[in-house]
Amino acid sequence: MVAAGIVPLIMALKVKIHALRVLSLLLGLFAIVHGFYHLASGFQQGLLADAVFEPASLILLIGLGAYYSKVGVA
């Protein structure tokens, strides 16, 4: 999942439409942080996964949803 977050980040650098750039950036950051959550959980680092990466990924996901509902892509 960490590697899957690289594609939206590259897209955020290339695209010229501001709303799509922000959406891609938020999606890429969410995918990377959520991937690190699964990685930490897989290595039995429950405190790191649950206290750091899970809230950060939740905040990014809520931010993505709020920005999408505000702007949307027409």
N, CA, C and O atoms as a GROMACS GRO file, in nm:
protein
  296
    1MET      N    1   0.083  -0.119   0.000
    1MET     CA    2   0.000   0.000   0.000
    1MET      C    3   0.087   0.125   0.000
    1MET      O    4   0.047   0.229  -0.053
    2VAL      N    5   0.203   0.115   0.058
    2VAL     CA    6   0.293   0.230   0.058
    2VAL      C    7   0.334   0.264  -0.083
    2VAL      O    8   0.335   0.382  -0.121
    3ALA      N    9   0.367   0.163  -0.162
    3ALA     CA   10   0.408   0.187  -0.301
    3ALA      C   11   0.292   0.238  -0.385
    3ALA      O   12   0.313   0.314  -0.480
    4ALA      N   13   0.170   0.200  -0.352
    4ALA     CA   14   0.055   0.247  -0.427
    4ALA      C   15   0.030   0.395  -0.407
    4ALA      O   16  -0.036   0.458  -0.490
    5GLY      N   17   0.080   0.452  -0.301
    5GLY     CA   18   0.064   0.595  -0.275
    5GLY      C   19   0.155   0.681  -0.359
    5GLY      O   20   0.135   0.802  -0.368
    6ILE      N   21   0.255   0.621  -0.421
    6ILE     CA   22   0.350   0.700  -0.501
    6ILE      C   23   0.283   0.749  -0.630
    6ILE      O   24   0.312   0.860  -0.675
    7VAL      N   25   0.196   0.668  -0.688
    7VAL     CA   26   0.132   0.705  -0.815
    7VAL      C   27   0.047   0.832  -0.801
    7VAL      O   28   0.062   0.922  -0.883
    8PRO      N   29  -0.041   0.844  -0.699
    8PRO     CA   30  -0.115   0.971  -0.686
    8PRO      C   31  -0.024   1.090  -0.655
    8PRO      O   32  -0.055   1.202  -0.696
    9LEU      N   33   0.086   1.067  -0.585
    9LEU     CA   34   0.177   1.178  -0.556
    9LEU      C   35   0.245   1.227  -0.684
    9LEU      O   36   0.262   1.348  -0.702
   10ILE      N   37   0.283   1.135  -0.770
   10ILE     CA   38   0.341   1.176  -0.899
   10ILE      C   39   0.237   1.248  -0.983
   10ILE      O   40   0.267   1.347  -1.050
   11MET      N   41   0.114   1.198  -0.979
   11MET     CA   42   0.006   1.265  -1.052
   11MET      C   43  -0.018   1.405  -0.998
   11MET      O   44  -0.047   1.497  -1.075
   12ALA      N   45  -0.005   1.423  -0.867
   12ALA     CA   46  -0.024   1.555  -0.807
   12ALA      C   47   0.082   1.653  -0.856
   12ALA      O   48   0.056   1.773  -0.866
   13LEU      N   49   0.199   1.603  -0.886
   13LEU     CA   50   0.305   1.690  -0.937
   13LEU      C   51   0.284   1.728  -1.083
   13LEU      O   52   0.324   1.836  -1.125
   14LYS      N   53   0.221   1.640  -1.160
   14LYS     CA   54   0.209   1.659  -1.305
   14LYS      C   55   0.084   1.736  -1.348
   14LYS      O   56   0.087   1.809  -1.446
   15VAL      N   57  -0.026   1.720  -1.274
   15VAL     CA   58  -0.154   1.775  -1.318
   15VAL      C   59  -0.158   1.926  -1.294
   15VAL      O   60  -0.096   1.977  -1.200
   16LYS      N   61  -0.229   1.996  -1.380
   16LYS     CA   62  -0.237   2.142  -1.373
   16LYS      C   63  -0.363   2.193  -1.302
   16LYS      O   64  -0.366   2.308  -1.257
   17ILE      N   65  -0.466   2.109  -1.292
   17ILE     CA   66  -0.592   2.150  -1.228
   17ILE      C   67  -0.573   2.145  -1.077
   17ILE      O   68  -0.538   2.041  -1.021
   18HIS      N   69  -0.597   2.259  -1.011
   18HIS     CA   70  -0.568   2.271  -0.868
   18HIS      C   71  -0.647   2.172  -0.783
   18HIS      O   72  -0.591   2.107  -0.695
   19ALA      N   73  -0.777   2.160  -0.809
   19ALA     CA   74  -0.861   2.070  -0.728
   19ALA      C   75  -0.815   1.925  -0.742
   19ALA      O   76  -0.809   1.852  -0.643
   20LEU      N   77  -0.784   1.884  -0.863
   20LEU     CA   78  -0.737   1.747  -0.886
   20LEU      C   79  -0.599   1.725  -0.824
   20LEU      O   80  -0.569   1.615  -0.778
   21ARG      N   81  -0.517   1.829  -0.824
   21ARG     CA   82  -0.384   1.820  -0.762
   21ARG      C   83  -0.397   1.796  -0.611
   21ARG      O   84  -0.328   1.712  -0.555
   22VAL      N   85  -0.485   1.871  -0.546
   22VAL     CA   86  -0.503   1.856  -0.401
   22VAL      C   87  -0.563   1.720  -0.368
   22VAL      O   88  -0.521   1.655  -0.273
   23LEU      N   89  -0.662   1.677  -0.448
   23LEU     CA   90  -0.723   1.546  -0.425
   23LEU      C   91  -0.621   1.433  -0.442
   23LEU      O   92  -0.619   1.339  -0.362
   24SER      N   93  -0.538   1.443  -0.543
   24SER     CA   94  -0.435   1.340  -0.564
   24SER      C   95  -0.333   1.340  -0.451
   24SER      O   96  -0.289   1.234  -0.407
   25LEU      N   97  -0.297   1.459  -0.405
   25LEU     CA   98  -0.202   1.469  -0.294
   25LEU      C   99  -0.259   1.406  -0.168
   25LEU      O  100  -0.190   1.330  -0.100
   26LEU      N  101  -0.383   1.437  -0.135
   26LEU     CA  102  -0.445   1.379  -0.016
   26LEU      C  103  -0.461   1.228  -0.028
   26LEU      O  104  -0.438   1.156   0.069
   27LEU      N  105  -0.499   1.180  -0.145
   27LEU     CA  106  -0.514   1.036  -0.165
   27LEU      C  107  -0.380   0.965  -0.153
   27LEU      O  108  -0.371   0.860  -0.091
   28GLY      N  109  -0.276   1.022  -0.212
   28GLY     CA  110  -0.143   0.963  -0.204
   28GLY      C  111  -0.089   0.960  -0.062
   28GLY      O  112  -0.033   0.860  -0.018
   29LEU      N  113  -0.107   1.069   0.010
   29LEU     CA  114  -0.061   1.074   0.149
   29LEU      C  115  -0.137   0.975   0.236
   29LEU      O  116  -0.079   0.909   0.322
   30PHE      N  117  -0.268   0.965   0.212
   30PHE     CA  118  -0.347   0.866   0.287
   30PHE      C  119  -0.297   0.724   0.259
   30PHE      O  120  -0.280   0.646   0.352
   31ALA      N  121  -0.273   0.692   0.134
   31ALA     CA  122  -0.229   0.557   0.098
   31ALA      C  123  -0.093   0.525   0.160
   31ALA      O  124  -0.071   0.414   0.207
   32ILE      N  125  -0.003   0.621   0.161
   32ILE     CA  126   0.129   0.597   0.220
   32ILE      C  127   0.120   0.579   0.371
   32ILE      O  128   0.178   0.486   0.426
   33VAL      N  129   0.048   0.668   0.438
   33VAL     CA  130   0.036   0.658   0.584
   33VAL      C  131  -0.039   0.531   0.623
   33VAL      O  132  -0.002   0.465   0.720
   34HIS      N  133  -0.143   0.497   0.549
   34HIS     CA  134  -0.218   0.375   0.579
   34HIS      C  135  -0.133   0.250   0.552
   34HIS      O  136  -0.145   0.150   0.622
   35GLY      N  137  -0.048   0.258   0.451
   35GLY     CA  138   0.044   0.147   0.425
   35GLY      C  139   0.143   0.130   0.538
   35GLY      O  140   0.175   0.017   0.577
   36PHE      N  141   0.193   0.240   0.592
   36PHE     CA  142   0.282   0.232   0.707
   36PHE      C  143   0.210   0.178   0.830
   36PHE      O  144   0.271   0.110   0.914
   37TYR      N  145   0.080   0.207   0.841
   37TYR     CA  146   0.000   0.150   0.951
   37TYR      C  147   0.000  -0.002   0.941
   37TYR      O  148   0.022  -0.072   1.040
   38HIS      N  149  -0.026  -0.054   0.821
   38HIS     CA  150  -0.027  -0.200   0.802
   38HIS      C  151   0.112  -0.260   0.820
   38HIS      O  152   0.126  -0.370   0.872
   39LEU      N  153   0.212  -0.189   0.777
   39LEU     CA  154   0.349  -0.236   0.793
   39LEU      C  155   0.387  -0.245   0.941
   39LEU      O  156   0.445  -0.344   0.985
   40ALA      N  157   0.356  -0.141   1.016
   40ALA     CA  158   0.385  -0.142   1.160
   40ALA      C  159   0.305  -0.249   1.232
   40ALA      O  160   0.355  -0.315   1.324
   41SER      N  161   0.181  -0.266   1.192
   41SER     CA  162   0.098  -0.370   1.253
   41SER      C  163   0.152  -0.508   1.221
   41SER      O  164   0.148  -0.598   1.305
   42GLY      N  165   0.201  -0.526   1.100
   42GLY     CA  166   0.257  -0.656   1.061
   42GLY      C  167   0.385  -0.690   1.135
   42GLY      O  168   0.415  -0.807   1.157
   43PHE      N  169   0.460  -0.588   1.175
   43PHE     CA  170   0.583  -0.610   1.252
   43PHE      C  171   0.559  -0.604   1.403
   43PHE      O  172   0.652  -0.584   1.480
   44GLN      N  173   0.433  -0.622   1.443
   44GLN     CA  174   0.394  -0.629   1.584
   44GLN      C  175   0.426  -0.501   1.659
   44GLN      O  176   0.460  -0.505   1.778
   45GLN      N  177   0.417  -0.387   1.593
   45GLN     CA  178   0.437  -0.257   1.656
   45GLN      C  179   0.300  -0.192   1.676
   45GLN      O  180   0.268  -0.092   1.614
   46GLY      N  181   0.222  -0.251   1.764
   46GLY     CA  182   0.084  -0.209   1.784
   46GLY      C  183   0.071  -0.066   1.834
   46GLY      O  184  -0.018   0.007   1.791
   47LEU      N  185   0.159  -0.026   1.925
   47LEU     CA  186   0.151   0.110   1.977
   47LEU      C  187   0.178   0.212   1.868
   47LEU      O  188   0.106   0.312   1.857
   48LEU      N  189   0.279   0.189   1.789
   48LEU     CA  190   0.311   0.280   1.679
   48LEU      C  191   0.198   0.282   1.576
   48LEU      O  192   0.161   0.388   1.526
   49ALA      N  193   0.145   0.166   1.545
   49ALA     CA  194   0.038   0.157   1.445
   49ALA      C  195  -0.089   0.224   1.494
   49ALA      O  196  -0.150   0.303   1.422
   50ASP      N  197  -0.129   0.194   1.618
   50ASP     CA  198  -0.256   0.244   1.669
   50ASP      C  199  -0.250   0.388   1.719
   50ASP      O  200  -0.350   0.459   1.711
   51ALA      N  201  -0.136   0.432   1.769
   51ALA     CA  202  -0.127   0.565   1.827
   51ALA      C  203  -0.080   0.671   1.728
   51ALA      O  204  -0.110   0.789   1.746
   52VAL      N  205  -0.008   0.632   1.625
   52VAL     CA  206   0.047   0.731   1.531
   52VAL      C  207  -0.017   0.719   1.394
   52VAL      O  208  -0.077   0.815   1.345
   53PHE      N  209  -0.004   0.602   1.331
   53PHE     CA  210  -0.043   0.591   1.191
   53PHE      C  211  -0.194   0.583   1.171
   53PHE      O  212  -0.245   0.636   1.072
   54GLU      N  213  -0.266   0.518   1.261
   54GLU     CA  214  -0.411   0.509   1.243
   54GLU      C  215  -0.480   0.645   1.255
   54GLU      O  216  -0.562   0.677   1.169
   55PRO      N  217  -0.451   0.726   1.358
   55PRO     CA  218  -0.514   0.859   1.361
   55PRO      C  219  -0.472   0.948   1.244
   55PRO      O  220  -0.553   1.025   1.192
   56ALA      N  221  -0.345   0.938   1.204
   56ALA     CA  222  -0.299   1.021   1.092
   56ALA      C  223  -0.370   0.981   0.963
   56ALA      O  224  -0.410   1.068   0.885
   57SER      N  225  -0.386   0.851   0.939
   57SER     CA  226  -0.456   0.809   0.817
   57SER      C  227  -0.604   0.846   0.824
   57SER      O  228  -0.664   0.879   0.722
   58LEU      N  229  -0.663   0.840   0.942
   58LEU     CA  230  -0.803   0.878   0.957
   58LEU      C  231  -0.822   1.027   0.929
   58LEU      O  232  -0.918   1.066   0.863
   59ILE      N  233  -0.732   1.110   0.979
   59ILE     CA  234  -0.740   1.254   0.954
   59ILE      C  235  -0.725   1.283   0.805
   59ILE      O  236  -0.798   1.366   0.751
   60LEU      N  237  -0.632   1.216   0.739
   60LEU     CA  238  -0.614   1.236   0.595
   60LEU      C  239  -0.736   1.190   0.516
   60LEU      O  240  -0.775   1.255   0.419
   61LEU      N  241  -0.796   1.078   0.557
   61LEU     CA  242  -0.914   1.028   0.487
   61LEU      C  243  -1.033   1.122   0.506
   61LEU      O  244  -1.107   1.147   0.411
   62ILE      N  245  -1.052   1.173   0.625
   62ILE     CA  246  -1.160   1.269   0.650
   62ILE      C  247  -1.135   1.398   0.573
   62ILE      O  248  -1.227   1.457   0.518
   63GLY      N  249  -1.008   1.442   0.570
   63GLY     CA  250  -0.974   1.561   0.492
   63GLY      C  251  -1.001   1.541   0.344
   63GLY      O  252  -1.049   1.632   0.277
   64LEU      N  253  -0.969   1.423   0.293
   64LEU     CA  254  -0.996   1.392   0.153
   64LEU      C  255  -1.146   1.397   0.124
   64LEU      O  256  -1.189   1.456   0.025
   65GLY      N  257  -1.224   1.337   0.210
   65GLY     CA  258  -1.370   1.338   0.191
   65GLY      C  259  -1.429   1.477   0.202
   65GLY      O  260  -1.518   1.513   0.126
   66ALA      N  261  -1.380   1.555   0.298
   66ALA     CA  262  -1.432   1.691   0.314
   66ALA      C  263  -1.394   1.779   0.195
   66ALA      O  264  -1.475   1.858   0.148
   67TYR      N  265  -1.272   1.765   0.147
   67TYR     CA  266  -1.230   1.845   0.032
   67TYR      C  267  -1.307   1.804  -0.093
   67TYR      O  268  -1.346   1.888  -0.173
   68TYR      N  269  -1.328   1.675  -0.109
   68TYR     CA  270  -1.402   1.627  -0.226
   68TYR      C  271  -1.546   1.675  -0.222
   68TYR      O  272  -1.602   1.714  -0.325
   69SER      N  273  -1.608   1.673  -0.103
   69SER     CA  274  -1.747   1.719  -0.094
   69SER      C  275  -1.758   1.868  -0.114
   69SER      O  276  -1.861   1.917  -0.159
   70LYS      N  277  -1.652   1.942  -0.081
   70LYS     CA  278  -1.651   2.086  -0.100
   70LYS      C  279  -1.629   2.125  -0.245
   70LYS      O  280  -1.701   2.208  -0.301
   71VAL      N  281  -1.528   2.063  -0.307
   71VAL     CA  282  -1.487   2.102  -0.441
   71VAL      C  283  -1.544   2.009  -0.546
   71VAL      O  284  -1.609   2.054  -0.640
   72GLY      N  285  -1.519   1.880  -0.529
   72GLY     CA  286  -1.561   1.784  -0.630
   72GLY      C  287  -1.484   1.805  -0.760
   72GLY      O  288  -1.415   1.906  -0.775
   73VAL      N  289  -1.496   1.715  -0.850
   73VAL     CA  290  -1.432   1.729  -0.981
   73VAL      C  291  -1.541   1.717  -1.086
   73VAL      O  292  -1.604   1.612  -1.100
   74ALA      N  293  -1.563   1.823  -1.158
   74ALA     CA  294  -1.671   1.826  -1.257
   74ALA      C  295  -1.623   1.775  -1.391
   74ALA      O  296  -1.700   1.770  -1.487
   0.00000   0.00000   0.00000
